[in-house]
Amino acid sequence: MVSVPKKVHAVYSQVKGEIVSGRWETGAKLPKEADLARKFGCSLGTVAKALAVLAHEGLVERRARAGTTVTYGKGVPAGNLLDAYAFIYPSDQHEGVWRTVKGFQDAATQAGRRVVMLSAGSDYLREMEMIARLSEFDVRGAVLFPVIQTPEDQVVLSRLLVESRCPIVLAGVYLPGLGRAAVTADGFHAGYTMTRHMLSRGAGRVGFFSNYAWAPFMRDRYQGYRWALEEAGIPESADIVYLDPVMTPNFEDPLAESRTMARTYLERVHGKVDAVVCADDFLAAGCIEAAEERGWKVPRDLLVSGIDDYSTLPQVSRVELTTYHIPFEEMGSRAFLVLDTLLGKDAGSASEVQLRGELVVRQSA
């Protein structure tokens, strides 16, 4: 997108989001610029500039006295058609993503199927746009590894998935009630397994540390933790559980957010825990780093475990991380097979395939 002032970009993003999500369909007239200005609490000039950017990108057409018409979603010349499956994913700098992508590509190669790989980065609007335009290029179906940073993003994605005519299989997350199949990891089993392991190591005060806590798969990990404690006859203690709803991806420095959160968490639970089940490996690495900053030795003073089993996790100490291995490659290959089945046999079915991983014991616990 061309460089524009911050307020113009805000209006542009909101209008684009409503267009891409289907709120304003192809051929529809947008409200008058004065009405948009009132809606977004800005000047007529800001609205005009935002619409100009949208027109430059081909999403709308502006005509004097005729107003602004949505042109997004119109077809492309027949010479551009593909007979392929698509995989839409955020940055492949994230190991879980590229391992899932690899599984998908390997399965497609084995099946002799052409694929289109589309990277959306952390911009959910770009991901939404890719979904809405799949049919333009005769992509038969797609696997989506979604970027869902907030509940509001999930609402937009859910609406688009319901309205999309293109068969779509979700990878990594399941959104019930939308009629879309999904292949996910068994988050409950992951949280349960790691908590049981901490208890087996003699820990009596096991905390839980998570960001992105509103997301269904993170909540599943937390529920597994709770179940393991209850099974062991240990009451859950709210003051050693940290459930932050925020998640801000930083593909350049994936531990940036984890470090800051871990420092806050360890300050809060000082003297209250002897083990921490972290909801993912990045949080666990940040927790180890924050613990060492405080002069604690892992695992002598604090047992730390993660979930995911990332081989490229930045080394913040000499301590190797005990974790739960999630089979990302299998997730990608199974997602391909589910999509292939939907397109070939039963396009009306939608279900969740849950994959279980396994405990990987290393030094940190």
ZAMARGU-4260 file (C-alpha; in steps of 0.2 Angstrom, whole numbers, plus 5000, padded with zeros to 4 digits):
<rodrens>
0) 5000/5000/5000 | 5006/5018/4997 | 5012/5028/5012 | 4997/5038/5019 | 4995/5047/5036
5) 4990/5037/5051 | 4971/5043/5051 | 4969/5040/5033 | 4976/5023/5035 | 4964/5019/5050
10) 4949/5024/5039 | 4956/5014/5024 | 4959/4999/5035 | 4941/4999/5042 | 4932/5002/5025
15) 4943/4988/5017 | 4939/4976/5031 | 4921/4978/5028 | 4923/4976/5009 | 4934/4961/5011
20) 4923/4953/5024 | 4907/4955/5013 | 4899/4969/5023 | 4899/4978/5006 | 4897/4967/4991
25) 4904/4969/4973 | 4893/4982/4965 | 4886/4990/4981 | 4887/5008/4984 | 4896/5014/4999
30) 4888/5027/5010 | 4891/5045/5005 | 4907/5053/5011 | 4899/5064/5023 | 4891/5049/5031
35) 4907/5040/5032 | 4916/5055/5040 | 4903/5055/5054 | 4904/5036/5056 | 4923/5037/5058
40) 4924/5053/5067 | 4935/5062/5054 | 4935/5075/5041 | 4929/5074/5023 | 4947/5076/5017
45) 4952/5060/5027 | 4938/5050/5019 | 4942/5056/5002 | 4960/5051/5004 | 4956/5034/5011
50) 4944/5031/4996 | 4957/5036/4984 | 4969/5023/4991 | 4955/5010/4989 | 4952/5015/4972
55) 4971/5014/4968 | 4971/4996/4974 | 4956/4992/4963 | 4944/4989/4978 | 4932/5003/4973
60) 4927/5015/4959 | 4924/5033/4962 | 4914/5043/4950 | 4908/5061/4951 | 4890/5063/4956
65) 4888/5044/4955 | 4897/5040/4972 | 4909/5026/4976 | 4905/5008/4970 | 4913/4992/4977
70) 4923/4983/4962 | 4932/4971/4973 | 4929/4953/4969 | 4927/4955/4950 | 4934/4941/4939
75) 4950/4940/4930 | 4954/4935/4912 | 4952/4917/4909 | 4971/4915/4904 | 4975/4917/4923
80) 4965/4902/4929 | 4974/4888/4939 | 4968/4871/4945 | 4977/4871/4962 | 4975/4870/4980
85) 4980/4885/4990 | 4989/4886/5007 | 4987/4903/5016 | 4998/4906/5031 | 5007/4920/5041
90) 5026/4922/5040 | 5036/4907/5038 | 5049/4914/5050 | 5038/4905/5063 | 5043/4887/5065
95) 5026/4880/5068 | 5020/4888/5052 | 5034/4882/5041 | 5033/4865/5047 | 5015/4864/5044
100) 5018/4871/5027 | 5031/4858/5023 | 5019/4844/5028 | 5006/4851/5016 | 5018/4853/5002
105) 5025/4836/5004 | 5008/4828/5004 | 5003/4838/4989 | 5019/4833/4980 | 5015/4814/4984
110) 4998/4816/4977 | 5004/4825/4961 | 4993/4841/4965 | 4998/4858/4960 | 4998/4871/4975
115) 4998/4889/4977 | 5007/4896/4993 | 5001/4913/4999 | 5010/4922/5014 | 4999/4935/5023
120) 5011/4940/5036 | 5003/4946/5052 | 4990/4957/5043 | 4973/4948/5045 | 4965/4960/5032
125) 4977/4954/5019 | 4973/4936/5024 | 4955/4940/5023 | 4958/4947/5005 | 4967/4932/5000
130) 4952/4921/5005 | 4939/4932/4997 | 4949/4931/4980 | 4953/4913/4979 | 4939/4909/4967
135) 4945/4922/4955 | 4960/4911/4950 | 4950/4895/4950 | 4958/4888/4966 | 4948/4873/4970
140) 4950/4874/4989 | 4962/4881/5002 | 4970/4877/5019 | 4971/4892/5030 | 4983/4894/5045
145) 4974/4910/5052 | 4981/4925/5060 | 4968/4929/5074 | 4975/4942/5086 | 4959/4948/5094
150) 4941/4942/5096 | 4936/4956/5084 | 4947/4948/5070 | 4939/4931/5074 | 4922/4939/5070
155) 4928/4945/5054 | 4936/4929/5049 | 4921/4919/5054 | 4909/4929/5044 | 4920/4927/5029
160) 4922/4908/5031 | 4903/4906/5032 | 4900/4916/5016 | 4915/4909/5006 | 4910/4897/4992
165) 4927/4890/4992 | 4931/4874/5002 | 4942/4879/5016 | 4951/4868/5029 | 4958/4877/5045
170) 4975/4872/5052 | 4980/4875/5070 | 4963/4881/5076 | 4945/4875/5075 | 4930/4887/5075
175) 4914/4877/5078 | 4898/4881/5070 | 4905/4888/5054 | 4904/4872/5044 | 4923/4872/5041
180) 4934/4856/5044 | 4950/4859/5054 | 4966/4849/5059 | 4972/4854/5076 | 4984/4848/5090
185) 4975/4841/5106 | 4978/4856/5117 | 4970/4848/5132 | 4981/4833/5131 | 4996/4845/5130
190) 4992/4855/5145 | 4987/4839/5155 | 5003/4830/5150 | 5015/4844/5155 | 5006/4847/5171
195) 5007/4828/5176 | 5025/4828/5172 | 5029/4843/5183 | 5019/4834/5197 | 5029/4818/5194
200) 5045/4828/5196 | 5040/4832/5214 | 5033/4849/5211 | 5019/4854/5223 | 5015/4872/5217
205) 5013/4871/5198 | 5009/4888/5190 | 5002/4891/5172 | 5008/4905/5161 | 4999/4910/5145
210) 4996/4924/5133 | 4983/4924/5119 | 4973/4916/5133 | 4956/4919/5124 | 4960/4908/5109
215) 4952/4891/5110 | 4968/4881/5108 | 4976/4891/5122 | 4961/4888/5133 | 4962/4870/5130
220) 4980/4869/5136 | 4974/4878/5152 | 4960/4866/5154 | 4972/4852/5153 | 4982/4860/5167
225) 4967/4862/5178 | 4961/4844/5175 | 4978/4837/5180 | 4978/4847/5196 | 4961/4841/5200
230) 4965/4823/5197 | 4980/4825/5209 | 4969/4832/5222 | 4978/4849/5221 | 4966/4865/5221
235) 4970/4877/5208 | 4977/4894/5215 | 4972/4909/5205 | 4987/4919/5211 | 5000/4908/5201
240) 4990/4907/5185 | 4993/4921/5172 | 4981/4922/5158 | 4985/4937/5147 | 4973/4939/5132
245) 4985/4949/5122 | 4996/4941/5108 | 5007/4952/5097 | 5017/4942/5084 | 5035/4948/5082
250) 5043/4937/5069 | 5059/4947/5070 | 5061/4945/5089 | 5049/4931/5094 | 5055/4932/5112
255) 5052/4951/5115 | 5034/4949/5121 | 5038/4933/5131 | 5053/4941/5141 | 5042/4956/5146
260) 5027/4945/5152 | 5039/4933/5161 | 5047/4946/5171 | 5030/4952/5177 | 5024/4934/5180
265) 5039/4929/5190 | 5038/4945/5201 | 5020/4940/5205 | 5023/4922/5209 | 5040/4924/5218
270) 5040/4911/5232 | 5024/4904/5227 | 5029/4891/5214 | 5042/4878/5211 | 5036/4874/5193
275) 5028/4883/5178 | 5019/4875/5164 | 5020/4888/5150 | 5007/4888/5136 | 5021/4888/5122
280) 5039/4887/5120 | 5042/4905/5117 | 5034/4909/5134 | 5045/4895/5142 | 5061/4903/5134
285) 5056/4920/5141 | 5052/4912/5158 | 5069/4904/5159 | 5078/4920/5154 | 5068/4930/5167
290) 5072/4917/5180 | 5090/4918/5177 | 5090/4937/5178 | 5083/4935/5195 | 5097/4923/5200
295) 5086/4908/5200 | 5093/4892/5192 | 5083/4881/5181 | 5079/4867/5185 | 5086/4868/5203
300) 5075/4883/5209 | 5061/4882/5196 | 5055/4869/5184 | 5050/4876/5167 | 5041/4867/5153
305) 5034/4873/5136 | 5022/4866/5123 | 5027/4865/5104 | 5045/4858/5103 | 5053/4871/5092
310) 5070/4866/5086 | 5075/4884/5081 | 5070/4892/5097 | 5082/4906/5102 | 5095/4899/5114
315) 5093/4911/5130 | 5103/4899/5141 | 5112/4883/5141 | 5096/4874/5148 | 5087/4863/5135
320) 5068/4865/5136 | 5057/4851/5142 | 5042/4852/5131 | 5027/4844/5122 | 5030/4839/5104
325) 5016/4845/5092 | 5017/4836/5075 | 5016/4851/5064 | 5021/4842/5048 | 5007/4829/5051
330) 4995/4844/5054 | 5000/4850/5037 | 4999/4834/5028 | 4982/4829/5036 | 4975/4846/5031
335) 4979/4842/5013 | 4971/4825/5014 | 4955/4833/5022 | 4954/4846/5009 | 4957/4833/4995
340) 4943/4822/5003 | 4931/4837/5004 | 4934/4841/4985 | 4934/4824/4979 | 4920/4815/4989
345) 4910/4824/5002 | 4911/4843/5001 | 4897/4845/5014 | 4906/4837/5028 | 4915/4847/5042
350) 4924/4840/5057 | 4939/4843/5068 | 4954/4831/5067 | 4964/4832/5083 | 4982/4826/5083
355) 4991/4821/5099 | 5009/4824/5102 | 5021/4818/5116 | 5031/4823/5131 | 5050/4827/5127
360) 5060/4827/5143 | 5076/4838/5143 | 5085/4848/5156 | 5072/4862/5161 | 5060/4850/5170
</rodrens>
